[in-house]
C-alpha cells in the first residue's frame, strides 16, 4: 500500500487541478472537457451501457494480444534460426508499424466482414512488433559460455534452443507483451471506430466517437478511464504471470542460494 501512495497522491493532485481548471473555464468549456465529477457521474449513470461495450472491447484486446504473442514469438524464432529470413522479413515488420490503422481497418472490415476478425487482425498488427523485437533481444543475449557448453555435449541445435535459448528469451516475450498491452487497447479503439460492427454492441471505441459527436464528452472520457484501468490491470496480470513463469529472471544476480 505504501508503494502505491505516491501514485495515488499524484493522481489526486492532478484531478484537483483538472476540476479547478474546468470550473474556471465555465460550463460551456465542460462540453469539450468535462470535469472529474462529471466523468464520475457518467461512470455511474451510464454504467450499463459502458459495461456492455467494455466486454466487447476487452474480448477483442485479450484475443488480439494472444494472437500477437503467438505470431510474434513464431516470427522471432523463425528470424533467429535463419539469417535469410531476418534480411527478408525484418524490414517488412518495421514497415508494418508505419501503416495507419484508420486506412487498413475499413479495408479489412470489407474484406473479412464486420465481425471480430478484422479487429483482431488490426490489434495483432499494431501489437506484435514489440514482442518480436524483445524476443529477439532475449535470444541474442544468451550467455555464450552456455552455448559452448551445449556444443561440448554434442547437443543438437533444437535441443540447445529448447533448454538454453528459449528459456532465456521468455522474459523478452513477457516484456514485449506488456508493451503491447497499451498499443492493443489503442488498436482496438481505432478498429472499432473505423471498421464497423455486425453486432448491436460495437465496443467502447465506437462509444467514444459517438459520445464526442453527440457532445456527451463526459461519457466519452468515462470510456477512456475504463480502458486505461483495463490496460493497467492487464499490465499487472502479465507481470504476475512472468514472475510465476520465469522466477529466475527476478533472482538477484550473483545469488546462487536459490
Secondary structure as GFF3:
##gff-version 3
##sequence-region A 1 258
A	DSSP	alpha_helix	2	25	.	.	.	ID=ss1
A	DSSP	three_ten_helix	29	31	.	.	.	ID=ss2
A	DSSP	alpha_helix	36	45	.	.	.	ID=ss3
A	DSSP	alpha_helix	47	81	.	.	.	ID=ss4
A	DSSP	alpha_helix	83	96	.	.	.	ID=ss5
A	DSSP	alpha_helix	101	112	.	.	.	ID=ss6
A	DSSP	alpha_helix	117	140	.	.	.	ID=ss7
A	DSSP	alpha_helix	144	152	.	.	.	ID=ss8
A	DSSP	alpha_helix	157	160	.	.	.	ID=ss9
A	DSSP	pi_helix	161	165	.	.	.	ID=ss10
A	DSSP	alpha_helix	166	195	.	.	.	ID=ss11
A	DSSP	alpha_helix	204	213	.	.	.	ID=ss12
A	DSSP	alpha_helix	217	245	.	.	.	ID=ss13
A	DSSP	three_ten_helix	247	250	.	.	.	ID=ss14
###
